[in-house]
Amino acid sequence: MSERQDAIDILNGMILDICVAVEVLRDYEHGDYPKRDDLFRQGIYRLCLQSIILNLAKFTEFCREYGKLIHECCPELTLQKNKMKEALERKKVNDIRSKYIAHNRCDKTKSPLSTQEIDTLLIGVIGSDYAQDFLDWLHPQIASDEDVPESFTGYISLVRDKFACFG
């Protein structure tokens, strides 16, 4: 398989995983699922946010592995790729992936994170206690053409489509 097709397949997986996780959270909040106790709600959020964060971490890896291909196929999207990657690094997406999601213990402290430490990391990624703006940035509910390149899934969809049409 070609490098371009590999990249397209990876982006398709990211788009699917993030969009489904965002929609599950929205559906749950809108009452499309039976309401349960707060612990169940916390579980829904943890499940979906872990999937989202893993895929955001994959994007930073994707940028390292396929940055040259993005620059070749769609140089007009390189600056935005760099900005998104930098934003994810500022949000410490890879830290929460490494310290909580992918491991039982923090490599540095050799102990599990406390609930408060996990909450602090999650709030750092989300940007606040309120997840709606973050979810809208990931995958807008009602996207206009102007919103598409600004949203995360909109951007990676554009890159994927450019890869598919290139050469």
LOTIRO-944008 format. One line per 2 residues: their letters; for each residue x, y, z of N, C-alpha, C. Coordinates in pm, 1 decimal. Each point is the difference from the previous one (the first is absolute). Layout:
A> X,Y,Z,X,Y,Z,X,Y,Z; ...
***
This chain:
MS> 85.2,-117.2,0.0,-85.2,117.2,0.0,90.2,124.1,0.0; -47.6,106.5,-59.0,78.9,122.3,-9.4,-5.2,79.2,131.2
ER> 98.1,85.8,17.3,3.3,86.0,117.7,-125.8,87.2,6.3; -42.3,47.5,-116.8,-119.2,85.4,-6.0,-124.4,-77.9,42.9
QD> -13.8,-123.5,-46.5,-115.9,-80.6,39.0,4.9,-34.9,148.3; 119.0,-27.1,52.2,13.9,-23.7,143.7,-49.4,121.5,78.5
AI> 41.1,118.6,-44.5,-39.7,124.2,67.5,-151.4,19.1,-7.1; -58.7,-27.7,-114.2,-145.5,12.0,-16.4,-71.1,-94.2,97.0
DI> 46.4,-122.9,9.5,-62.0,-97.9,90.1,11.1,44.4,146.2; 115.4,52.1,38.7,18.1,48.4,137.2,-95.1,115.9,27.4
LN> -8.7,94.6,-92.3,-89.8,114.7,18.2,-145.8,-43.8,5.5; -37.9,-96.1,-82.9,-137.6,-50.9,5.2,-32.0,-56.5,138.3
GM> 93.6,-74.5,56.9,-20.2,-54.3,133.7,-14.2,109.1,104.7; 83.7,102.6,-8.1,-9.0,111.6,94.8,-134.6,70.8,-10.9
IL> -40.3,26.9,-122.5,-127.1,69.3,-22.3,-114.9,-80.8,59.6; -4.2,-128.1,-30.5,-106.2,-86.9,50.9,0.1,-3.9,152.3
DI> 115.7,-25.9,59.0,8.1,-12.8,145.5,-40.5,128.6,71.0; 47.8,113.8,-48.5,-31.4,127.0,65.9,-146.1,36.7,-20.5
CV> -49.6,-11.3,-122.0,-139.4,37.4,-26.4,-97.5,-86.1,80.6; 25.1,-129.0,6.9,-89.8,-88.1,75.9,4.5,35.7,148.2
AV> 118.3,20.6,55.4,10.8,35.0,142.1,-70.9,131.6,30.5; 17.4,99.4,-85.6,-67.4,129.2,19.5,-151.1,-17.5,-7.9
EV> -46.7,-75.4,-97.1,-144.7,-19.2,-15.6,-59.8,-79.1,116.3; 72.3,-98.1,52.4,-49.5,-74.5,116.3,-17.5,95.5,117.8
LR> 98.2,87.3,23.7,-11.8,96.6,110.0,-118.0,94.4,-21.9; -15.3,47.9,-120.9,-112.6,90.5,-28.5,-133.2,-72.1,17.5
DY> -9.2,-120.4,-54.2,-124.3,-76.9,12.8,-32.7,-26.9,145.9; 100.5,-34.4,78.4,-23.2,-27.6,141.4,-51.2,125.1,70.5
EH> 62.9,113.3,-28.2,-41.4,125.6,64.9,-139.0,44.6,-45.4; -39.5,-36.5,-119.7,-132.4,38.2,-50.2,-107.8,-100.3,39.0
GD> 37.8,-101.1,77.1,-99.6,-94.1,49.5,-34.3,-112.9,-94.2; 84.3,-22.3,-103.4,-26.8,-108.5,-93.4,30.6,-137.8,59.1
YP> 71.5,-2.2,110.8,26.8,-123.9,72.3,-71.3,8.8,133.6; -33.6,-111.5,59.3,-63.2,6.1,132.8,94.4,66.9,99.4
KR> -53.2,92.6,76.5,80.7,67.7,102.1,25.4,-96.6,113.9; 121.7,-0.7,44.3,38.0,-83.9,112.4,65.1,88.9,104.3
DD> 63.4,-58.9,95.8,61.1,79.2,106.6,125.3,73.3,-47.9; 53.7,84.6,87.8,116.5,81.4,-34.7,122.7,-84.5,-32.6
LF> 12.7,-114.1,63.9,114.1,-86.7,-26.1,-5.9,-53.9,-143.7; -119.7,-35.7,-45.6,-15.4,-46.9,-137.8,33.8,113.4,-97.0
RQ> -48.1,121.1,28.5,30.1,116.4,-84.6,150.5,22.4,-5.8; 65.8,-10.2,114.9,144.9,15.3,3.7,67.0,-106.6,-87.1
GI> -51.9,-121.6,4.6,54.0,-108.0,-82.1,-14.7,27.2,-148.7; -116.2,52.3,-39.6,-21.8,36.1,-141.3,103.5,103.9,-43.2
YR> 17.2,103.5,82.1,96.5,105.0,-33.4,142.8,-55.2,-4.6; 35.6,-82.5,97.2,135.7,-55.4,1.3,25.2,-83.6,-124.5
LC> -94.9,-85.3,-34.6,13.5,-84.8,-117.8,19.1,84.4,-126.4; -86.8,96.8,-18.9,4.7,81.9,-121.1,122.4,91.4,-1.8
LQ> 29.8,62.7,112.9,115.9,89.8,3.8,130.2,-76.7,-18.3; 7.4,-120.7,52.0,120.8,-78.8,-21.4,18.7,-31.3,-148.5
SI> -106.8,-33.9,-68.0,8.3,-25.3,-143.6,41.4,127.4,-74.6; -59.2,111.1,36.7,33.1,126.9,-64.7,146.9,34.3,24.4
IL> 44.5,-8.6,123.6,137.3,38.3,32.6,100.8,-92.4,-66.8; -29.1,-129.3,-4.1,90.1,-91.7,-71.5,13.1,40.1,-146.5
NL> -110.4,38.5,-61.0,4.8,38.9,-140.6,67.1,135.1,-19.7; -14.3,91.5,93.5,72.4,126.7,-8.6,150.2,-25.1,14.1
AK> 37.4,-91.8,88.6,141.3,-36.8,13.6,50.4,-65.4,-128.9; -84.7,-82.3,-62.0,37.3,-60.6,-127.6,24.6,107.2,-105.7
FT> -76.6,109.5,6.0,19.8,107.5,-97.1,138.1,61.8,15.4; 45.8,20.4,123.5,134.3,57.2,17.0,105.3,-95.6,-57.2
EF> -21.9,-129.4,16.7,88.8,-99.7,-59.3,-11.4,2.1,-152.5; -124.0,12.3,-49.0,-24.4,7.1,-143.6,76.5,117.7,-60.9
CR> 0.8,112.8,69.0,70.6,118.8,-50.2,149.6,-27.5,-14.5; 57.3,-73.0,94.0,142.3,-35.1,-9.9,24.0,-95.7,-117.3
EY> -88.3,-97.6,-14.1,21.1,-103.1,-101.4,-38.3,43.9,-141.6; -102.0,84.6,-10.3,-52.9,34.8,-132.1,5.0,150.1,-29.3
GK> 75.2,74.9,78.9,11.1,144.9,-21.4,51.5,35.0,-138.3; 99.8,-74.8,-46.7,55.5,24.7,-132.7,-105.6,-25.4,-108.0
LI> -79.3,-103.9,18.0,-105.3,-32.0,-96.8,-106.3,110.4,-2.5; -35.6,51.8,116.5,-95.5,111.8,4.8,58.0,118.0,-77.5
HE> 126.8,29.3,23.9,63.3,113.2,-68.3,4.3,-20.9,-151.5; 19.5,-123.7,-44.8,3.7,-29.8,-143.6,-139.0,6.2,-63.6
CC> -97.8,-61.2,65.3,-134.2,-13.5,-58.7,-87.1,123.8,21.0; 16.9,66.1,111.6,-86.9,114.3,31.3,77.6,103.1,83.2
PE> 96.8,65.6,-63.8,83.8,94.5,74.4,-80.0,112.0,65.3; -116.7,30.7,-55.8,-85.0,104.3,57.9,-57.1,-39.3,136.4
LT> 8.6,-128.3,35.0,-51.0,-47.7,128.8,111.5,-26.0,102.7; 124.5,23.5,-39.0,113.4,-26.2,89.6,-0.8,92.4,121.4
LQ> -23.5,126.6,-19.9,0.1,94.7,112.2,-107.7,-37.3,102.2; -117.8,-34.4,-48.6,-107.7,-39.0,91.1,34.5,-130.5,72.7
KN> 65.6,-92.1,-68.7,45.0,-124.2,65.1,92.4,33.5,115.8; 94.4,90.3,-24.8,94.5,38.2,105.0,-71.5,66.5,117.5
KM> -97.6,84.8,-29.8,-75.3,67.2,106.3,-80.3,-100.7,82.4; -64.9,-95.3,-66.6,-78.2,-101.2,72.9,91.5,-87.2,85.3
KE> 111.8,-39.6,-55.7,95.3,-83.0,74.2,51.7,76.6,122.4; 34.9,125.4,-18.7,47.3,81.8,112.4,-108.9,17.4,105.6
AL> -124.3,19.0,-42.7,-110.7,14.6,95.9,-16.5,-128.0,81.3; 11.4,-114.1,-64.3,-12.4,-128.2,71.1,117.7,-20.4,96.1
ER> 116.3,45.3,-39.9,115.5,-9.2,89.8,-17.9,92.1,121.2; -52.5,120.5,-21.7,-27.7,92.3,112.0,-104.3,-58.6,94.1
KK> -97.2,-70.4,-55.3,-104.7,-63.0,81.1,50.8,-125.3,71.3; 121.8,-40.1,-31.7,65.1,-115.8,62.0,-74.6,-131.2,-26.3
VN> -49.1,-12.3,-123.0,-71.6,-121.0,-40.9,86.4,-124.1,18.9; 126.0,8.7,-40.3,87.1,-117.8,12.7,29.9,-30.8,145.9
DI> 1.3,102.2,86.3,20.9,-24.6,142.8,-113.5,-82.8,58.1; -123.5,39.2,-28.0,-112.6,-74.8,57.1,-7.7,-139.4,-60.9
RS> 36.9,-11.7,-125.2,4.3,-132.5,-62.4,103.0,-87.6,71.5; 117.6,53.9,23.2,107.7,-78.6,60.2,-16.0,-20.2,149.9
KY> -50.8,99.7,68.9,-8.0,-6.5,145.9,-125.9,-68.4,51.4; -103.8,-6.5,-83.8,-127.3,-52.5,50.5,-64.1,-102.5,-93.5
IA> -17.9,34.7,-123.9,-78.9,-84.7,-88.8,72.7,-128.6,-37.3; 126.6,9.1,-35.4,71.3,-116.7,-50.4,75.3,-77.3,108.1
HN> 6.2,55.0,120.2,78.2,-65.0,105.4,-71.4,10.5,134.3; 35.4,-88.6,90.0,-54.9,3.8,135.3,72.4,98.6,89.2
RC> 125.8,26.2,-30.6,82.7,85.4,84.5,70.6,104.9,-84.7; 19.9,114.7,59.6,78.8,105.6,-62.5,145.6,-46.6,-2.8
DK> 64.2,9.2,-114.9,139.5,-44.2,-11.0,92.6,77.3,93.4; -28.9,127.6,20.5,87.7,83.1,83.6,-17.3,-28.7,148.8
TK> -124.9,-3.9,45.7,-24.3,-17.0,143.8,-9.6,-145.8,41.0; -18.0,-88.7,-96.5,-16.0,-144.3,24.6,-123.1,-32.6,84.5
SP> -96.9,90.3,0.8,-124.4,-25.7,72.6,-118.0,40.3,-87.9; -118.0,-56.2,27.6,-118.1,37.3,-77.8,-38.2,144.6,28.4
LS> -62.3,61.3,-98.5,-48.4,136.5,19.1,-123.0,-1.3,90.4; -13.1,103.5,79.9,-119.5,15.3,82.2,-115.0,47.0,-88.9
TQ> -120.8,-13.2,49.7,-117.2,48.9,-73.7,14.5,148.5,-29.4; 50.7,75.3,95.7,19.4,144.6,-19.8,103.6,27.2,-109.5
EI> 107.6,-77.0,-3.6,101.2,18.0,-104.5,-57.5,-33.2,-137.6; -79.9,-104.7,-6.9,-64.2,-37.9,-126.7,-95.1,110.5,-44.6
DT> -81.6,49.8,93.7,-92.5,108.8,-33.2,74.4,123.3,-50.5; 111.7,31.9,63.2,79.7,115.9,-41.3,52.2,-19.0,-142.0
LL> 49.8,-118.9,-30.7,47.6,-27.7,-135.3,-114.3,7.5,-101.3; -115.2,-58.1,34.4,-115.0,4.3,-90.9,-45.7,142.2,-25.8
IG> -8.0,80.0,105.6,-40.8,139.7,-16.1,101.0,74.6,-86.5; 128.2,-35.5,12.8,102.2,60.5,-85.5,-22.5,-30.2,-146.5
VI> -42.4,-120.3,-30.6,-27.2,-37.5,-138.9,-129.3,66.1,-48.0; -103.7,-7.1,82.6,-131.4,52.0,-39.4,-0.8,153.1,-0.1
GS> 72.1,59.5,93.0,7.0,145.1,6.8,-84.7,60.4,109.8; -90.4,-78.4,58.2,-86.0,47.8,109.1,-77.0,-118.9,56.3
DY> -87.5,28.2,97.6,-87.3,-105.2,54.1,-113.0,-33.2,-97.2; -19.8,85.3,-97.1,-111.0,-12.5,-94.3,54.4,-51.5,-133.6
AQ> -41.7,-116.7,-42.2,59.5,-67.2,-116.3,-56.9,44.1,-134.6; -110.0,73.9,-3.5,-66.9,28.2,-127.3,89.2,70.8,-102.0
DF> 74.1,101.1,42.0,87.0,70.5,-95.5,106.5,-93.9,-56.6; 54.1,-84.5,85.5,99.5,-98.0,-43.3,-61.5,-97.4,-100.4
LD> -119.5,-49.9,30.0,-67.2,-93.0,-90.7,-31.3,67.0,-132.9; -41.1,127.1,5.4,-27.9,73.3,-123.9,126.9,22.5,-81.8
WL> 113.3,20.9,67.4,126.1,14.2,-72.5,37.8,-133.2,-65.0; -23.7,-108.9,69.4,31.6,-131.3,-56.3,-87.7,-31.5,-120.3
HP> -130.6,19.6,19.0,-97.7,-42.1,-101.6,-125.8,84.9,18.7; -11.0,111.7,-72.9,-116.0,88.7,18.6,-132.3,-72.0,-26.5
QI> -100.1,35.5,80.5,-132.8,-59.8,-20.6,-56.9,40.7,-134.1; 3.3,127.0,-26.1,-50.2,52.4,-127.5,114.1,80.8,-58.5
AS> 69.4,-59.3,-94.4,118.3,65.3,-55.3,-34.5,73.8,-127.9; 38.0,126.0,-4.0,-8.1,73.9,-125.1,131.7,-23.1,-74.0
DE> 6.7,40.3,-123.6,123.0,-18.0,-76.6,118.3,70.6,66.0; -27.1,112.8,67.2,107.7,73.4,66.5,51.3,-75.2,122.3
DV> -86.0,-76.0,67.0,40.0,-73.0,121.2,87.2,-121.0,-31.0; -16.8,-57.4,-116.0,62.8,-128.3,-28.7,151.2,2.5,19.7
PE> 74.4,92.3,-62.7,144.8,-7.1,18.9,44.2,35.5,141.8; -83.4,67.5,75.8,35.5,39.5,135.8,-23.7,-111.4,100.8
SF> -88.7,-92.3,-30.5,-24.9,-110.7,91.6,106.0,-107.3,-22.9; 24.6,-79.1,101.7,102.4,-103.8,-10.4,-36.1,-103.0,-106.8
TG> -119.4,-57.3,8.8,-36.8,-102.2,-98.1,-18.6,60.9,-138.9; -40.5,124.7,-5.6,-9.1,68.1,-129.4,136.1,12.0,-65.9
YI> 98.0,38.6,81.0,136.2,13.7,-51.5,55.2,-134.4,-47.7; -10.8,-102.8,83.4,58.8,-126.9,-42.8,-78.1,-62.1,-116.1
SL> -128.0,34.7,-12.3,-76.2,-43.7,-117.7,52.8,67.4,-126.1; 32.9,129.1,10.3,57.5,71.0,-115.0,133.2,-62.0,-41.2
VR> 83.8,-29.0,97.6,129.5,-62.1,-30.8,-21.8,-134.4,-66.9; -87.1,-81.5,56.0,-29.2,-131.6,-58.5,-47.9,13.2,-144.2
DK> -91.7,94.2,-23.0,-53.7,19.3,-135.3,106.5,48.2,-98.0; 90.0,85.3,47.1,110.7,46.4,-85.0,93.3,-116.3,-33.7
FA> 26.4,-86.1,98.5,83.1,-118.2,-25.2,-64.9,-87.6,-106.5; -130.8,-18.7,11.1,-72.5,-87.0,-93.2,4.4,53.9,-142.9
CF> 3.6,132.7,-15.8,-0.9,61.5,-133.9,138.5,27.7,-54.7; 101.8,-14.3,80.3,135.9,37.0,-39.6,58.9,-104.1,-93.5
G> 67.2,47.0,-103.9,79.1,-83.5,-88.3,-77.2,-94.2,-81.9
***
